[in-house]
């Protein structure tokens, strides 16, 4: 009996070791596979819109009517196809063959986090659109952000400016929130729209940090910080902050605020920036009165209207995540959620 018990324990150890080895190999393999480059996901929203209508109408009309209309639509499509073939053949004979297509509306989504890490995907999406866009095409960005790091949102704004520089009309729709750094992006638009109760504005700059210096002193803990350069570090979490350091930090915040306001003036010259750059935010209807947005409408209305005379394509760059990023993703999203909730209560990050 003792022999069987020892043998069972031995087998359990072997199984545990083998399972651990297999787990490590799987982790390594998953990590290598996930390091592959991301890819574009394209969804034809025009076709999706038509399919939705067809599903509803199939419950509203009898089969005879639907068949007759389908036959008529098929005949019309066939006629258009023949006409397009004739144009292509004619252009080929004349030596001026060029691909002709109807105007497209490219739809992008930007749900910004505190550090605006989504700018990586936005860069790829903008680059792809610029590579294929033709005259008559437009871009719609569905923006949602409560703000975040200055440099991150500055880069995101620069990506949108690439579309403007290429002559592509850019509409930005705010259905929920475009505050602080989010509004920095939004003001790039040729046309800026929002839903009635979307939160817009918060043109201000803030930074805050706790200071544990008194707590350290109370517990006889010394903190040392060595720097080269008088203002290499101004405010600190553990050292004793001075009035001079506070004043320097405050001047840096003010400088950032001035740059923020100048940026908005450049892109929305008709807006009285000084009157709205108080750090306050407003709902969409009031934001329109103040000139922060151009129209009260939702992105759904814009997409539906565009489906009538354009091919509407949703463009989304999906970056494949490494295993470690997948494991930390849930915690990261939770942290972003907490920070955005704080931002909505006025405790906003830098912009």
Residue, then its C-alpha position, 0 to 999 in steps of 0.5 A: x500500500x505504501x509503495x502504491x502511495x509513493x508511486x502515485x506521488x511520483x506520477x503526480x510530480x511527473x505530470x506537474x513538471x510536464x504540465x509546467x513545461x507545456x505551459x511555458x512552451x505555449x506561452x512562448x509560442x503565443x508570445x511569438x504569434x502575438x508579436x505579428x503586425x496588426x491588420x486593417x478591418x474593413x466593414x461596408x456600412x452601406x451594405x450593412x445598412x441595406x441588409x438591415x432594411x431588407x430584413x425589416x421589409x421582409x416582415x412588412x411586405x408580401x413576397x410578390x411585392x418584394x420579388x417584383x422590386x428585387x427584379x427591378x433593382x437587379x435590372x437597374x444594377x445590370x444596366x449600370x454595370x453595362x454602362x460602366x463597362x462601356x466607359x472602361x472600354x472607351x477609356x482603354x481605347x483612348x489610353x486614359x484608363x483610370x479606375x472610376x468609383x462612387x465617392x466614399x465616406x471612411x469612418x474611423x473610431x477613436x476612444x481615447x485613453x489617458x495616454x492616447x495609446x490609440x494613436x498607434x492605430x489611428x496612424x495606420x488608419x489615416x495612412x491607409x486612407x490617404x493611400x487610396x482616397x480620391x476626389x469626392x471622398x470624405x472622412x468621419x471620425x467618431x470621437x470619444x475622449x475625456x482627455x489625457x496626456x498633452x503629448x499623446x493628444x498632440x500627436x493624435x491631433x497631428x494625425x488628423x491634420x494629415x487628412x486636412x493637409x491632403x484635402x480630405x474633408x473631415x467631420x468629427x462627431x462627438x456622441x458622448x464626450x470630447x473634453x480637454x485633450x479630446x476637444x484638442x482633437x475635435x477642433x481639427x475638424x472641418x465640421x464638428x458636430x455633437x449629440x445634444x447631451x455630449x460633454x464638450x470643452x474643458x479647455x484647461x490644464x491641470x496636474x496634481x500629485x500627493x506629497x508624503x513628506x510629512x508622513x516620512x518625517x513622522x516615521x524618521x524616513x529620509x528622502x534624497x533626490x539628486x538633480x543637475x539643473x535647477x528645475x530638473x525636478x520641480x514638485x515631488x511626491x516625497x521631498x519637501x516642495x518649495x514655493x519657488x518649485x510650485x511657481x515654476x510648475x504653475x508657470x509650465x501649466x500656464x504655458x501649456x494652457x496658452x499653447x492649447x488656446x492658440x491651437x484652438x484659435x488656429x483651427x476654429x478662428x470664429x470661436x472666442x477662445x478666451x471666453x470658453x478656455x476656463x476649464x468648464x465643460x458644456x453639453x452639446x446644445x450649449x456648446x453650439x451656442x458658444x461656437x464650440x461645435x457646428x451642429x447638433x446631430x449624432x454620428x448615426x444620422x451622418x452615417x445613415x444619410x451618407x449611405x444614400x449616395x456614398x459607399x461608407x466603409x468603417x476602417x479599423x486597425x487592429x493591433x495584435x497584442x502580446x500575451x503580457x498585454x492581454x493579461x494586463x489589459x483588463x486591469x489597464x481598462x479598469x484603471x482608465x475607467x477610474x481615471x475617466x470617471x475622475x476626469x468627468x468630476x473635474x479631476x482631469x489629467x494634464x489636458 
